[in-house]
């Protein structure tokens, strides 16, 4: 039997838990929007990218720390904290050091990406051995690491294709983080499994 499987995942954002009227609103979305503003124009293939990216990450981390009490029940906040820690580890960023100040948003193409591997080879670094497994991650505005180890930052509103190959098709939908902002967040993921063969295994009679 051959069929296509369709999975629809909705990703709701938990904005506030508890009595919101008695405390300052969680401003994690503002922290994220500021980080996007600081990094959306950066090019990972150019010299000085890591320095500026680390400065932006430290500013992002400081913003989340200032909101730690009012955001403690916010799932978006905890996801951001984990994402910051992961990015700082990937980029070998120190926790102490200069931070970026928020700059006006820079106009750029909807999707700007470059390969970490190609950038390292261009700079004369050693070519890394490809991993024995494939990983794809999507987070933030969104930031995307593809199966081929490309790093992409895509600022686009609405539905757009994430993966489309012979085996599956993945489409994500982005909505503005706050009204009027160009920063977006993923709120829906569609996964279509192509040519999925389903077998029913039966236990032989004794």
Order of alpha helices (4+ residues) and beta strands (2+ residues): beta-alpha-alpha-alpha-beta-alpha-beta-beta-beta-beta-beta-beta
